[in-house]
Amino acid sequence: MERRISWVKAALKEFGEFPDAVQRKILAALRFAAKGEKAETTKPMKGLGSGIYEIALAYQGDAFRAVYAVQLGEDIWVIHAFQKKSKKGAETPKPEIDLIIERLKRLREQLR
């Protein structure tokens, strides 16, 4: 059974600013998740608890990320989408982590 993909409103807006090719690849990875599978561009996000994943794509020298949760209600929830600007390795910048944590908290409260 395939789960529905739902979006935090701000994440959908951010995602809409990505290049079309990046959007298509991220949507394909989300469809895998909706079927209970994991795309090769997807990895668990460390330090945020179980069930939180990050899709990481390199495109024309830029890095794009989408973060989703699989353990919030019945749907796959896309929490955040951003273009990674940091040049300090693959680590997700702290302001992005803080935003993801805040959005997860608000979403959990809404879904109660």
C-alpha contacts under 8 A as a table, 3 or more apart, distances in Angstrom:
res1	aa1	res2	aa2	distance
1	M	35	K	6.70
2	E	34	A	5.29
2	E	35	K	4.78
2	E	36	G	7.56
3	R	34	A	4.71
3	R	35	K	6.58
3	R	74	E	6.89
3	R	75	D	5.56
3	R	76	I	6.59
4	R	34	A	6.47
4	R	74	E	7.62
4	R	75	D	4.99
4	R	76	I	6.17
5	I	30	L	7.35
5	I	31	R	7.87
5	I	34	A	6.77
5	I	75	D	5.75
5	I	76	I	4.80
5	I	77	W	6.08
5	I	78	V	7.39
6	S	75	D	6.25
6	S	76	I	5.99
6	S	77	W	4.89
6	S	78	V	6.25
7	W	11	A	6.41
7	W	12	L	5.89
7	W	77	W	5.55
7	W	78	V	4.77
7	W	79	I	6.61
8	V	11	A	5.26
8	V	12	L	6.43
8	V	77	W	7.14
8	V	78	V	6.13
8	V	79	I	5.50
8	V	80	H	7.39
8	V	103	R	7.93
8	V	107	L	7.89
9	K	12	L	5.28
9	K	13	K	6.46
10	A	13	K	5.09
10	A	14	E	6.22
10	A	80	H	7.42
11	A	14	E	5.04
11	A	15	F	6.00
11	A	78	V	6.72
11	A	79	I	5.90
11	A	80	H	4.53
11	A	81	A	5.29
12	L	15	F	4.99
12	L	16	G	6.13
12	L	78	V	7.93
12	L	80	H	7.94
12	L	81	A	7.53
13	K	16	G	5.14
13	K	17	E	6.91
14	E	17	E	5.50
14	E	18	F	7.27
14	E	80	H	7.67
14	E	81	A	5.67
14	E	82	F	6.47
15	F	18	F	5.45
15	F	23	Q	7.02
15	F	66	A	7.93
15	F	81	A	5.47
15	F	82	F	7.22
16	G	23	Q	7.63
18	F	22	V	6.26
18	F	23	Q	6.16
18	F	64	F	7.98
18	F	83	Q	7.99
19	P	22	V	5.35
19	P	23	Q	6.33
20	D	23	Q	5.02
20	D	24	R	6.24
21	A	24	R	5.22
21	A	25	K	6.40
22	V	25	K	5.20
22	V	26	I	6.16
22	V	57	L	7.41
22	V	59	Y	7.11
22	V	64	F	7.64
23	Q	26	I	5.22
23	Q	27	L	6.04
24	R	27	L	5.16
24	R	28	A	6.19
25	K	28	A	5.09
25	K	29	A	6.36
26	I	29	A	5.07
26	I	30	L	6.19
26	I	55	I	6.90
26	I	66	A	7.34
27	L	30	L	4.95
27	L	31	R	6.15
28	A	31	R	5.08
28	A	32	F	6.45
29	A	32	F	5.10
29	A	33	A	6.46
29	A	38	K	7.19
29	A	39	A	5.24
29	A	41	T	7.31
29	A	42	T	7.36
29	A	55	I	7.33
30	L	33	A	4.95
30	L	34	A	6.17
31	R	34	A	4.92
31	R	35	K	6.44
32	F	35	K	5.23
32	F	36	G	6.50
32	F	37	E	4.97
32	F	38	K	5.75
32	F	39	A	6.12
33	A	36	G	4.96
33	A	37	E	4.97
33	A	38	K	5.57
33	A	39	A	7.45
33	A	76	I	7.44
34	A	37	E	7.28
34	A	75	D	7.98
34	A	76	I	6.42
38	K	42	T	6.34
39	A	42	T	5.39
40	E	43	K	7.89
41	T	55	I	5.48
41	T	56	A	5.62
41	T	57	L	6.70
42	T	53	Y	6.60
42	T	54	E	5.56
42	T	55	I	4.38
42	T	56	A	6.41
43	K	53	Y	5.61
43	K	54	E	5.52
43	K	55	I	6.64
44	P	50	S	7.76
44	P	51	G	7.36
44	P	52	I	5.97
44	P	53	Y	4.29
44	P	54	E	6.12
45	M	48	L	6.31
45	M	49	G	7.86
45	M	52	I	5.73
45	M	53	Y	5.10
45	M	54	E	5.88
46	K	49	G	7.10
48	L	52	I	6.66
48	L	101	I	7.51
49	G	52	I	6.63
51	G	69	A	5.58
51	G	70	V	5.19
51	G	71	Q	5.52
52	I	67	V	7.09
52	I	68	Y	5.80
52	I	69	A	4.51
52	I	70	V	6.55
52	I	71	Q	7.85
53	Y	67	V	5.63
53	Y	68	Y	5.39
53	Y	69	A	6.29
54	E	65	R	6.60
54	E	66	A	5.66
54	E	67	V	4.42
54	E	68	Y	6.46
55	I	65	R	5.50
55	I	66	A	5.14
55	I	67	V	6.32
56	A	63	A	7.17
56	A	64	F	5.97
56	A	65	R	4.77
56	A	66	A	6.90
57	L	63	A	5.74
57	L	64	F	5.19
57	L	65	R	6.39
58	A	61	G	6.50
58	A	62	D	5.64
58	A	63	A	4.55
58	A	64	F	6.30
59	Y	62	D	5.22
59	Y	63	A	6.26
59	Y	64	F	7.45
62	D	83	Q	7.37
62	D	84	K	7.41
62	D	85	K	7.93
63	A	83	Q	5.79
63	A	84	K	5.25
63	A	85	K	7.44
64	F	81	A	7.59
64	F	82	F	5.94
64	F	83	Q	4.41
64	F	84	K	5.80
65	R	81	A	5.58
65	R	82	F	5.36
65	R	83	Q	6.16
65	R	84	K	6.92
66	A	78	V	7.15
66	A	79	I	7.63
66	A	80	H	5.67
66	A	81	A	4.20
66	A	82	F	6.51
67	V	78	V	5.86
67	V	79	I	5.56
67	V	80	H	5.19
67	V	81	A	6.33
67	V	100	I	7.92
68	Y	76	I	6.76
68	Y	77	W	5.30
68	Y	78	V	4.14
68	Y	79	I	5.29
68	Y	80	H	7.17
69	A	72	L	6.43
69	A	76	I	5.89
69	A	77	W	5.14
69	A	78	V	6.49
69	A	79	I	7.08
70	V	75	D	7.01
70	V	76	I	4.97
70	V	77	W	6.60
71	Q	74	E	7.72
71	Q	76	I	7.65
72	L	75	D	6.86
72	L	76	I	7.36
72	L	77	W	7.12
72	L	108	R	6.99
72	L	111	L	7.64
73	G	111	L	7.00
78	V	81	A	7.84
79	I	100	I	6.53
79	I	103	R	6.48
79	I	104	L	6.87
80	H	100	I	6.33
80	H	103	R	8.00
84	K	92	T	7.53
84	K	93	P	7.93
86	S	89	G	7.57
86	S	92	T	7.97
86	S	93	P	6.75
88	K	91	E	6.97
92	T	96	E	6.74
92	T	97	I	6.81
93	P	96	E	5.50
93	P	97	I	6.52
94	K	97	I	4.95
94	K	98	D	6.08
95	P	98	D	5.08
95	P	99	L	6.23
96	E	99	L	5.10
96	E	100	I	6.22
97	I	100	I	5.08
97	I	101	I	6.20
98	D	101	I	5.15
98	D	102	E	6.24
99	L	102	E	5.11
99	L	103	R	6.13
100	I	103	R	5.15
100	I	104	L	6.06
101	I	104	L	5.14
101	I	105	K	6.19
102	E	105	K	5.14
102	E	106	R	6.31
103	R	106	R	5.15
103	R	107	L	6.01
104	L	107	L	5.10
104	L	108	R	6.03
105	K	108	R	5.27
105	K	109	E	6.37
106	R	109	E	5.15
106	R	110	Q	6.28
107	L	110	Q	5.03
107	L	111	L	6.17
108	R	111	L	5.24
108	R	112	R	6.45
109	E	112	R	5.52
